[in-house]
Amino acid sequence: MDEIIKEEPIEKLEIWDNSKRAKTVMIIFWILTGLTVIGIVSGYFELEILKNAQQGEFISDKEANASDIRQMIIGLLQTGLYIASIVVFLNWFRRAYGNLHRIGITYLKHKESMAVWSWFIPIIDLFRPVQIMNEIWTETQEKIKKYDSNYNLKSGGLIIGLWWTLFIISNFIGRYVLKTAFKDETIEQLIEGSQAILISDIMQIPEALLVILIVFQLSKMELKLAEKVKKSGGNIVYK
């Protein structure tokens, strides 16, 4: 009886629809990219004002306050949207990995919950999330291949590796920006902080675009896999 339970018939397998979450992720990251572009332009003008002040040029209080308020508003919007992007991405990411468990892949390296917790555990957060992303990319296609021998496997090593490299670098720059925010605000330190923010924003654009590309490609794979599972007698759960 134990063996019979382990070898579930294919019609008992199910896959949870992840297409809506994928669309939400892509929309949020497109909006975040647009806002980041606005932040870069605003940051550039802020930096110019600071450099002019450093060189002794007169900067009116009105001009300085307007620049500070603009930067503060954009910064708050970016922070709020960034938090939202983390939430929607993790929801999509966990379901994508969980679906591999639900369709009967028994040799996965981690539990479904690690798709979330791996991002928050020190040291492990440097490599485990990208390992899981690679596993989702590879195993989703391998499962499709079992249903359709004519399916051509697509390599994701380059775009996933580039995305993760940019994410790690951007993360370290972000920590530096946060650290400089609590220093004494001399003109030199303000310029240094503004430059760091500008670099961080610039790097976030290709990083966000790569997230969109990865989610788009994986969403197509998930839809194809769901179609194969359904045709083989499995269930698609919409929740």
C-alpha positions as CSV (number, residue, x, y, z in Angstrom):
1,M,0.0,0.0,0.0
2,D,2.9,2.4,0.7
3,E,4.3,1.9,-2.7
4,I,0.9,2.5,-4.3
5,I,0.6,5.8,-2.4
6,K,4.0,7.0,-3.5
7,E,3.3,6.2,-7.1
8,E,0.2,8.4,-7.5
9,P,-1.5,8.1,-10.9
10,I,-1.1,11.2,-13.1
11,E,-4.8,12.2,-12.8
12,K,-4.3,12.9,-9.1
13,L,-1.6,15.5,-9.8
14,E,-2.5,19.2,-9.7
15,I,-0.9,22.4,-10.6
16,W,-1.9,25.8,-9.1
17,D,-2.4,28.6,-11.6
18,N,0.4,31.1,-11.4
19,S,-0.4,33.2,-14.5
20,K,-2.1,36.0,-12.6
21,R,0.8,36.3,-10.1
22,A,3.2,36.4,-13.0
23,K,1.3,39.3,-14.7
24,T,1.2,41.2,-11.4
25,V,4.9,40.8,-10.9
26,M,5.6,42.1,-14.5
27,I,3.2,45.1,-14.1
28,I,4.8,46.1,-10.7
29,F,8.3,45.8,-12.1
30,W,7.4,47.8,-15.2
31,I,6.0,50.6,-13.0
32,L,9.0,50.4,-10.7
33,T,11.3,50.7,-13.7
34,G,9.5,53.8,-14.9
35,L,9.6,55.4,-11.4
36,T,13.3,54.5,-11.2
37,V,13.9,56.4,-14.5
38,I,12.2,59.4,-13.0
39,G,14.3,59.0,-9.9
40,I,17.5,59.0,-11.9
41,V,16.6,62.2,-13.7
42,S,15.6,63.8,-10.4
43,G,18.8,62.5,-8.7
44,Y,20.9,64.0,-11.5
45,F,19.5,67.5,-10.9
46,E,19.9,67.1,-7.2
47,L,23.5,66.1,-7.7
48,E,24.1,69.2,-9.9
49,I,22.6,71.5,-7.3
50,L,25.0,70.0,-4.7
51,K,28.0,70.3,-6.9
52,N,27.1,73.9,-7.7
53,A,26.8,74.6,-4.0
54,Q,30.2,73.0,-3.4
55,Q,31.7,75.3,-5.9
56,G,30.3,78.3,-4.1
57,E,27.4,79.1,-6.4
58,F,24.4,80.7,-4.8
59,I,21.5,78.2,-4.4
60,S,18.2,79.8,-3.1
61,D,16.4,78.2,-0.2
62,K,13.3,77.8,-2.5
63,E,15.4,75.8,-5.1
64,A,17.1,73.6,-2.5
65,N,13.8,72.9,-0.6
66,A,12.0,72.1,-3.9
67,S,14.7,69.6,-4.8
68,D,14.7,68.0,-1.4
69,I,10.9,67.6,-1.4
70,R,10.9,66.2,-4.9
71,Q,13.6,63.7,-3.9
72,M,11.8,62.7,-0.7
73,I,8.5,62.1,-2.6
74,I,10.1,60.0,-5.3
75,G,12.1,58.1,-2.6
76,L,9.0,57.3,-0.6
77,L,7.2,56.1,-3.8
78,Q,10.2,54.0,-4.7
79,T,10.4,52.4,-1.3
80,G,6.7,51.6,-1.2
81,L,6.7,50.1,-4.7
82,Y,9.9,48.2,-3.9
83,I,8.3,46.6,-0.9
84,A,5.2,45.7,-3.1
85,S,7.5,44.2,-5.7
86,I,9.1,42.0,-3.1
87,V,5.7,40.7,-1.9
88,V,4.4,39.9,-5.3
89,F,7.6,38.4,-6.5
90,L,7.9,36.1,-3.5
91,N,4.3,35.0,-3.9
92,W,4.9,34.1,-7.6
93,F,8.3,32.5,-6.8
94,R,6.9,30.3,-4.0
95,R,4.0,29.1,-6.1
96,A,6.3,28.4,-9.1
97,Y,8.5,26.2,-6.9
98,G,5.6,24.7,-5.1
99,N,4.0,23.6,-8.4
100,L,7.1,21.4,-9.0
101,H,6.3,19.6,-5.8
102,R,2.6,19.3,-6.6
103,I,3.2,17.7,-10.0
104,G,5.2,14.9,-8.5
105,I,8.8,15.8,-8.8
106,T,10.3,14.0,-5.8
107,Y,14.0,14.9,-6.2
108,L,13.8,18.6,-5.6
109,K,16.5,19.9,-3.3
110,H,14.4,22.0,-1.0
111,K,10.9,22.4,0.5
112,E,8.5,24.8,-1.0
113,S,8.8,27.2,2.0
114,M,12.5,27.7,1.2
115,A,11.5,29.6,-1.9
116,V,10.6,32.4,0.6
117,W,12.9,31.8,3.7
118,S,16.0,31.5,1.6
119,W,15.9,35.3,0.9
120,F,16.0,36.2,4.6
121,I,18.6,33.8,6.0
122,P,22.1,35.4,6.2
123,I,24.8,33.8,4.0
124,I,22.2,31.4,2.5
125,D,20.5,34.4,0.9
126,L,23.6,34.9,-1.3
127,F,23.2,31.7,-3.2
128,R,20.1,29.7,-2.3
129,P,17.5,31.9,-4.1
130,V,19.3,31.7,-7.4
131,Q,19.7,27.9,-7.0
132,I,16.0,27.6,-6.6
133,M,15.4,29.9,-9.6
134,N,17.6,27.7,-11.7
135,E,15.8,24.6,-10.4
136,I,12.4,26.1,-11.4
137,W,13.7,27.0,-14.8
138,T,15.3,23.6,-15.4
139,E,12.7,21.2,-13.8
140,T,9.7,23.0,-15.3
141,Q,11.1,22.3,-18.8
142,E,12.2,18.8,-17.9
143,K,8.7,18.0,-16.9
144,I,7.3,19.4,-20.1
145,K,9.8,17.3,-22.0
146,K,8.4,14.2,-20.4
147,Y,5.0,15.0,-21.8
148,D,6.3,16.3,-25.1
149,S,9.5,14.8,-26.5
150,N,9.6,17.5,-29.2
151,Y,9.9,20.3,-26.7
152,N,13.2,22.2,-27.0
153,L,14.9,23.0,-23.7
154,K,15.9,26.6,-23.3
155,S,19.0,27.5,-21.3
156,G,18.5,30.2,-18.6
157,G,21.9,30.2,-17.1
158,L,23.0,33.5,-18.7
159,I,20.0,35.7,-17.9
160,I,19.5,34.2,-14.4
161,G,23.2,34.6,-13.6
162,L,23.3,38.2,-14.9
163,W,20.1,39.0,-12.9
164,W,21.6,37.6,-9.7
165,T,24.9,39.4,-10.2
166,L,23.1,42.7,-10.6
167,F,20.9,41.9,-7.6
168,I,23.9,41.2,-5.3
169,I,25.8,44.3,-6.4
170,S,22.7,46.5,-6.1
171,N,22.0,45.1,-2.7
172,F,25.5,46.0,-1.4
173,I,25.2,49.5,-2.9
174,G,21.8,49.8,-1.2
175,R,23.3,49.0,2.1
176,Y,26.0,51.6,1.6
177,V,23.4,54.2,0.7
178,L,21.5,53.3,3.9
179,K,24.7,53.6,5.9
180,T,25.6,57.0,4.5
181,A,22.1,58.3,5.3
182,F,23.0,58.4,9.0
183,K,26.3,60.3,8.6
184,D,26.8,64.1,9.3
185,E,25.4,66.0,6.3
186,T,28.4,67.9,5.0
187,I,28.2,68.9,1.3
188,E,30.8,66.3,0.4
189,Q,28.9,63.5,2.2
190,L,25.6,64.6,0.5
191,I,27.3,64.5,-2.9
192,E,28.7,61.0,-2.1
193,G,25.3,59.8,-0.9
194,S,23.6,61.2,-4.0
195,Q,26.1,59.5,-6.3
196,A,25.5,56.2,-4.6
197,I,21.7,56.5,-4.9
198,L,22.1,57.4,-8.6
199,I,24.3,54.3,-9.2
200,S,21.9,52.2,-7.3
201,D,18.9,53.4,-9.4
202,I,20.8,52.9,-12.7
203,M,21.6,49.3,-11.7
204,Q,18.0,48.6,-10.7
205,I,16.8,49.2,-14.3
206,P,18.5,46.2,-16.0
207,E,17.9,44.1,-12.9
208,A,14.1,44.9,-13.0
209,L,14.1,44.2,-16.8
210,L,15.7,40.8,-16.3
211,V,13.2,39.9,-13.6
212,I,10.4,40.8,-16.1
213,L,12.1,38.7,-18.8
214,I,12.6,35.7,-16.5
215,V,9.1,35.8,-15.1
216,F,7.7,36.1,-18.7
217,Q,9.6,33.1,-20.0
218,L,8.8,31.0,-16.9
219,S,5.2,32.0,-17.1
220,K,5.0,30.6,-20.7
221,M,6.6,27.4,-19.5
222,E,4.2,27.1,-16.6
223,L,1.2,27.6,-18.9
224,K,2.5,24.9,-21.3
225,L,3.1,22.5,-18.4
226,A,-0.4,23.2,-16.9
227,E,-1.8,22.4,-20.3
228,K,0.1,19.1,-20.5
229,V,-0.9,18.2,-16.9
230,K,-4.6,18.9,-17.7
231,K,-4.5,16.9,-20.9
232,S,-3.0,14.0,-19.0
233,G,-5.9,14.0,-16.5
234,G,-4.5,16.3,-13.8
235,N,-6.1,19.3,-12.3
236,I,-5.4,23.0,-12.6
237,V,-6.4,24.8,-9.4
238,Y,-7.3,28.5,-9.7
239,K,-6.7,30.2,-6.3
